[in-house]
Amino acid sequence: MPHRAHLFRLHPGIALQESCLAEPYGRRRFGKDLMAGITVGIIAIPLAMALAIASGVPPQYGLYSAMIAGFVIALTGGSRYSISGPTAAFVVILYPVAQQFGLGGLLLATLMAGLIMVALALARLGRLIEYIPEPVTLGFTSGIAIVIATLQIRDFFGLPLSELPESWLGKVETLLLALPQFDAASLLVAAATLATMLLWPRLKTPVPGHLPALLIGVGLSLLLGGFGHEIDTIGSRFSYLLPDGSSGQGIPPVLPHFEWPWRQSGPDGAPLELSFETLRALLPAAFTIAMLGAIESLLCAVVLDGMTGRRHSANSELLGQGLGNLVAPFFGGITATAAIARSAANYRAGAESPVAAMIHALVVMAALLAIAPLLSYLPMASMAAMLLMVAWNMSEAHKVVALVRRAPTGDILVLAVCLSLTVLFDMVIAIGTGIVLASLLFVRDLGAMTRVSEIGGNRRLVPEPLPEGWSLYKISGPLFFAAADRVFSELELLCRYNRGVLLYLDGVPMLDAGGLSALEKYIASCRERHIELMIADLQFQPLKALARAGIRPVEGELSFTPTLAEALERLRQASNR
């Protein structure tokens, strides 16, 4: 349909073309994009580093992702205001991959995920988000938020733990046992950072809260360090080695260079071995990354559509996300996708086009080159506090509470199952189980809507009494596998002593294979009992299904009429003979 063409089109860079070429783009609009890009770039710098650390890799790889993938996706995508880079949703997927396969495996999985997203875009599957129920989305995002928050407790309290168990329950147990050994200085820095982020929005200043919160965290850390309290920082925890042999602490102040992803370090520090076995082992993670990337990006675009009143191109956005994740791994960039919070901040800051997202990527690059030594002073406790804030925002607790209060029991069950499985096991299991459970509950509810009722006494529809031995029944709702057997079994019991049955089917919009099979059994049952069956007012799809099945009228056994009035007239004439 022409009015739905925008939903299915695939045009690389359509958002940039529509906003900058199809519409006048001058100094005023560029100025607004410049300010929005700088604002979001400032927000993205600490977030990109924190999310890279949470994903199990050094912080600079998050900056590389925000720079490269963020620029490529803005250039080639289908959403005007989306800001792409590392996001919290991927932490639970990327961290196990980084631990098992190292940086090289993580980059290779990202590359494979990019290929999958490009394939999804070429297959015009950008509307996948429409088929994921809200309880499933809320369930796994809330579960991810719980996992991320759990991972930050160690640095937030400065606990002396070198590593945590793989299972969530094991992590909780280990953290609780180590909690009495908390470091008061780290806790003070983390609490001050978190309090600043919570209170800063009340000042209603254009400066994002992340910046003053981190500055306070750094200042407090340096002050406590002067009194002999050592607080872990990015500089003390991470080091780097440049190709020329020079090394340093913190983040390297140089641009990333091209390197094959599989030549990056594996779990043992040596380059990852590229083989069929490695690709096969990474494929489940790559597929999960691609699916979550598609869901997260398209959900972000839908949210922005609601805020702006514009329409994104889903397939073009999916293509842009795929291309960004294809290019970034060759320069050390980890998985990127559209970030709802940063994208919303971009729009609120006055962005006019994807140029703002491209400027955001350049701001991150400038920070890497100009202030990398200063970034090394960021305390890990402050980064943990920031990620706790990210986890809270990601959980969308207000939506979860509203759903629990207002939604049907089935939706609450789906939410609880998705959340629990995400936390305790795996997000892939959670999403798959949630969608299957939601589908089964939907089928159950839809099947319950299909009802049969006796309307022979309704004088508005049936002006005259039916002939003796005849009954008129109306079926309302779809006759499909979950409802048809029940409906026709009920009819058999109701009509076992009848001479004839008139079925009024104007309320049946669909007849599937299960419904057709049940109807054929009922026709055969009526034939065996010598009950004449008349079917009136079939809609188009059920009529087409009966025609394809070869069900034809049989004199004295089965007949069809286009309307109920005509069926009643036939019965009246037959009774007067």
HUQUI-V608868 format. One record per residue. N is the residue number from 1. RES is the residue in three letters. OMEGA is omega in whole degrees, 0 to 359 (* if undefined). Layout:
((N RES OMEGA) (N RES OMEGA))
This chain:
((1 MET 185) (2 PRO 184) (3 HIS 178) (4 ARG 184) (5 ALA 182) (6 HIS 181) (7 LEU 189) (8 PHE 183) (9 ARG 178) (10 LEU 185) (11 HIS 182) (12 PRO 177) (13 GLY 185) (14 ILE 181) (15 ALA 179) (16 LEU 181) (17 GLN 182) (18 GLU 185) (19 SER 184) (20 CYS 182) (21 LEU 180) (22 ALA 177) (23 GLU 179) (24 PRO 180) (25 TYR 183) (26 GLY 185) (27 ARG 182) (28 ARG 181) (29 ARG 178) (30 PHE 178) (31 GLY 178) (32 LYS 177) (33 ASP 181) (34 LEU 181) (35 MET 178) (36 ALA 180) (37 GLY 178) (38 ILE 180) (39 THR 182) (40 VAL 177) (41 GLY 178) (42 ILE 178) (43 ILE 188) (44 ALA 185) (45 ILE 180) (46 PRO 180) (47 LEU 181) (48 ALA 179) (49 MET 182) (50 ALA 181) (51 LEU 174) (52 ALA 178) (53 ILE 179) (54 ALA 179) (55 SER 175) (56 GLY 179) (57 VAL 179) (58 PRO 189) (59 PRO 184) (60 GLN 181) (61 TYR 172) (62 GLY 177) (63 LEU 178) (64 TYR 181) (65 SER 180) (66 ALA 180) (67 MET 192) (68 ILE 179) (69 ALA 180) (70 GLY 180) (71 PHE 183) (72 VAL 181) (73 ILE 177) (74 ALA 181) (75 LEU 189) (76 THR 187) (77 GLY 186) (78 GLY 179) (79 SER 187) (80 ARG 194) (81 TYR 183) (82 SER 173) (83 ILE 184) (84 SER 179) (85 GLY 177) (86 PRO 178) (87 THR 184) (88 ALA 184) (89 ALA 185) (90 PHE 186) (91 VAL 184) (92 VAL 178) (93 ILE 187) (94 LEU 183) (95 TYR 178) (96 PRO 179) (97 VAL 180) (98 ALA 180) (99 GLN 184) (100 GLN 187) (101 PHE 180) (102 GLY 180) (103 LEU 180) (104 GLY 178) (105 GLY 179) (106 LEU 179) (107 LEU 179) (108 LEU 177) (109 ALA 177) (110 THR 178) (111 LEU 179) (112 MET 178) (113 ALA 176) (114 GLY 177) (115 LEU 180) (116 ILE 180) (117 MET 176) (118 VAL 178) (119 ALA 177) (120 LEU 179) (121 ALA 180) (122 LEU 178) (123 ALA 179) (124 ARG 180) (125 LEU 182) (126 GLY 180) (127 ARG 181) (128 LEU 185) (129 ILE 182) (130 GLU 186) (131 TYR 179) (132 ILE 183) (133 PRO 181) (134 GLU 178) (135 PRO 178) (136 VAL 180) (137 THR 179) (138 LEU 182) (139 GLY 184) (140 PHE 176) (141 THR 177) (142 SER 177) (143 GLY 177) (144 ILE 180) (145 ALA 179) (146 ILE 180) (147 VAL 180) (148 ILE 180) (149 ALA 179) (150 THR 182) (151 LEU 183) (152 GLN 184) (153 ILE 182) (154 ARG 182) (155 ASP 180) (156 PHE 181) (157 PHE 180) (158 GLY 184) (159 LEU 182) (160 PRO 180) (161 LEU 180) (162 SER 179) (163 GLU 181) (164 LEU 177) (165 PRO 182) (166 GLU 184) (167 SER 180) (168 TRP 179) (169 LEU 176) (170 GLY 178) (171 LYS 182) (172 VAL 180) (173 GLU 181) (174 THR 181) (175 LEU 180) (176 LEU 179) (177 LEU 182) (178 ALA 186) (179 LEU 178) (180 PRO 181) (181 GLN 184) (182 PHE 179) (183 ASP 185) (184 ALA 182) (185 ALA 178) (186 SER 180) (187 LEU 179) (188 LEU 178) (189 VAL 181) (190 ALA 181) (191 ALA 179) (192 ALA 178) (193 THR 181) (194 LEU 180) (195 ALA 179) (196 THR 180) (197 MET 179) (198 LEU 186) (199 LEU 186) (200 TRP 181) (201 PRO 180) (202 ARG 179) (203 LEU 177) (204 LYS 176) (205 THR 179) (206 PRO 180) (207 VAL 179) (208 PRO 186) (209 GLY 181) (210 HIS 185) (211 LEU 178) (212 PRO 179) (213 ALA 180) (214 LEU 178) (215 LEU 177) (216 ILE 178) (217 GLY 179) (218 VAL 181) (219 GLY 179) (220 LEU 179) (221 SER 179) (222 LEU 180) (223 LEU 179) (224 LEU 177) (225 GLY 177) (226 GLY 178) (227 PHE 174) (228 GLY 178) (229 HIS 180) (230 GLU 180) (231 ILE 182) (232 ASP 178) (233 THR 176) (234 ILE 180) (235 GLY 181) (236 SER 184) (237 ARG 187) (238 PHE 175) (239 SER 181) (240 TYR 177) (241 LEU 181) (242 LEU 180) (243 PRO 181) (244 ASP 177) (245 GLY 179) (246 SER 181) (247 SER 180) (248 GLY 180) (249 GLN 176) (250 GLY 187) (251 ILE 179) (252 PRO 183) (253 PRO 181) (254 VAL 177) (255 LEU 177) (256 PRO 179) (257 HIS 181) (258 PHE 175) (259 GLU 178) (260 TRP 184) (261 PRO 182) (262 TRP 175) (263 ARG 176) (264 GLN 187) (265 SER 174) (266 GLY 183) (267 PRO 181) (268 ASP 180) (269 GLY 178) (270 ALA 178) (271 PRO 181) (272 LEU 179) (273 GLU 179) (274 LEU 180) (275 SER 178) (276 PHE 180) (277 GLU 178) (278 THR 179) (279 LEU 180) (280 ARG 180) (281 ALA 182) (282 LEU 186) (283 LEU 178) (284 PRO 179) (285 ALA 180) (286 ALA 179) (287 PHE 178) (288 THR 178) (289 ILE 181) (290 ALA 181) (291 MET 180) (292 LEU 177) (293 GLY 178) (294 ALA 181) (295 ILE 183) (296 GLU 183) (297 SER 182) (298 LEU 176) (299 LEU 177) (300 CYS 180) (301 ALA 178) (302 VAL 178) (303 VAL 179) (304 LEU 175) (305 ASP 179) (306 GLY 180) (307 MET 190) (308 THR 184) (309 GLY 178) (310 ARG 180) (311 ARG 176) (312 HIS 174) (313 SER 188) (314 ALA 182) (315 ASN 178) (316 SER 177) (317 GLU 179) (318 LEU 176) (319 LEU 179) (320 GLY 177) (321 GLN 178) (322 GLY 180) (323 LEU 178) (324 GLY 179) (325 ASN 171) (326 LEU 185) (327 VAL 188) (328 ALA 183) (329 PRO 179) (330 PHE 178) (331 PHE 176) (332 GLY 181) (333 GLY 177) (334 ILE 185) (335 THR 179) (336 ALA 173) (337 THR 180) (338 ALA 181) (339 ALA 186) (340 ILE 183) (341 ALA 180) (342 ARG 179) (343 SER 177) (344 ALA 177) (345 ALA 178) (346 ASN 180) (347 TYR 181) (348 ARG 179) (349 ALA 175) (350 GLY 181) (351 ALA 180) (352 GLU 187) (353 SER 175) (354 PRO 176) (355 VAL 178) (356 ALA 179) (357 ALA 178) (358 MET 176) (359 ILE 177) (360 HIS 179) (361 ALA 179) (362 LEU 177) (363 VAL 178) (364 VAL 179) (365 MET 179) (366 ALA 178) (367 ALA 179) (368 LEU 183) (369 LEU 189) (370 ALA 188) (371 ILE 179) (372 ALA 179) (373 PRO 180) (374 LEU 179) (375 LEU 180) (376 SER 181) (377 TYR 182) (378 LEU 181) (379 PRO 176) (380 MET 178) (381 ALA 178) (382 SER 178) (383 MET 178) (384 ALA 178) (385 ALA 179) (386 MET 179) (387 LEU 173) (388 LEU 177) (389 MET 177) (390 VAL 180) (391 ALA 179) (392 TRP 179) (393 ASN 181) (394 MET 183) (395 SER 183) (396 GLU 185) (397 ALA 181) (398 HIS 178) (399 LYS 178) (400 VAL 180) (401 VAL 179) (402 ALA 179) (403 LEU 180) (404 VAL 182) (405 ARG 192) (406 ARG 189) (407 ALA 174) (408 PRO 182) (409 THR 181) (410 GLY 179) (411 ASP 178) (412 ILE 178) (413 LEU 179) (414 VAL 178) (415 LEU 182) (416 ALA 180) (417 VAL 180) (418 CYS 180) (419 LEU 183) (420 SER 181) (421 LEU 178) (422 THR 183) (423 VAL 189) (424 LEU 186) (425 PHE 190) (426 ASP 182) (427 MET 179) (428 VAL 177) (429 ILE 183) (430 ALA 183) (431 ILE 180) (432 GLY 180) (433 THR 181) (434 GLY 180) (435 ILE 179) (436 VAL 180) (437 LEU 179) (438 ALA 179) (439 SER 179) (440 LEU 179) (441 LEU 177) (442 PHE 179) (443 VAL 178) (444 ARG 181) (445 ASP 179) (446 LEU 178) (447 GLY 180) (448 ALA 180) (449 MET 180) (450 THR 186) (451 ARG 174) (452 VAL 182) (453 SER 179) (454 GLU 184) (455 ILE 181) (456 GLY 180) (457 GLY 179) (458 ASN 186) (459 ARG 174) (460 ARG 179) (461 LEU 184) (462 VAL 185) (463 PRO 182) (464 GLU 178) (465 PRO 178) (466 LEU 176) (467 PRO 181) (468 GLU 179) (469 GLY 179) (470 TRP 176) (471 SER 178) (472 LEU 180) (473 TYR 177) (474 LYS 175) (475 ILE 180) (476 SER 179) (477 GLY 181) (478 PRO 175) (479 LEU 180) (480 PHE 191) (481 PHE 184) (482 ALA 185) (483 ALA 191) (484 ALA 181) (485 ASP 180) (486 ARG 183) (487 VAL 184) (488 PHE 173) (489 SER 177) (490 GLU 179) (491 LEU 179) (492 GLU 179) (493 LEU 183) (494 LEU 189) (495 CYS 186) (496 ARG 180) (497 TYR 182) (498 ASN 170) (499 ARG 180) (500 GLY 180) (501 VAL 175) (502 LEU 179) (503 LEU 179) (504 TYR 190) (505 LEU 179) (506 ASP 179) (507 GLY 179) (508 VAL 183) (509 PRO 187) (510 MET 175) (511 LEU 181) (512 ASP 183) (513 ALA 178) (514 GLY 177) (515 GLY 178) (516 LEU 179) (517 SER 179) (518 ALA 178) (519 LEU 179) (520 GLU 177) (521 LYS 180) (522 TYR 176) (523 ILE 178) (524 ALA 179) (525 SER 178) (526 CYS 179) (527 ARG 180) (528 GLU 182) (529 ARG 180) (530 HIS 176) (531 ILE 178) (532 GLU 183) (533 LEU 177) (534 MET 182) (535 ILE 185) (536 ALA 168) (537 ASP 175) (538 LEU 173) (539 GLN 190) (540 PHE 185) (541 GLN 176) (542 PRO 179) (543 LEU 178) (544 LYS 179) (545 ALA 179) (546 LEU 179) (547 ALA 179) (548 ARG 180) (549 ALA 178) (550 GLY 178) (551 ILE 185) (552 ARG 176) (553 PRO 176) (554 VAL 184) (555 GLU 177) (556 GLY 181) (557 GLU 186) (558 LEU 178) (559 SER 180) (560 PHE 175) (561 THR 182) (562 PRO 181) (563 THR 176) (564 LEU 180) (565 ALA 180) (566 GLU 177) (567 ALA 179) (568 LEU 178) (569 GLU 177) (570 ARG 179) (571 LEU 180) (572 ARG 179) (573 GLN 180) (574 ALA 182) (575 SER 181) (576 ASN 182) (577 ARG *))
